[in-house]
Amino acid sequence: MEVIHKIGRRKTAVAGVYLSQGNGAITVNNKELNDYFPTATLQYKVKQPFTLTDTTDNYDVRVNVYGGGITGQAEAIRLAISRAMCEVDSENRATLKPKAC
């Protein structure tokens, strides 16, 4: 599988996501997910597309995000990951659409 690049926006936050096969590592602005988003709620928002599609540890994600507040950034990342997951398998759209896609 090649690397899939998608963009997500929320309010004034913009996130560029690079999705590739892997073991579930998520890096945001060259920091681990848990370091960049210290609260469990924001970590949940970022991981939600994987949880909904039962692909939690199947992909590595590298994110570049800027602008907005921390919540807007998490939601922009969620949207970008959802768009990438829709490209991986178009059947994911029905699962993700009500939440983020």
ABEGO torsion letter per residue (X at the ends): XBBBBBBBBBEABBBBBBBBBEAGBBBBGGBBAAAABABAAAAAAAAAAAAAAGAAAABBBBBBBBEEBAAAAAAAAAAAAAAAAAAABAAAAAAAAAAAX
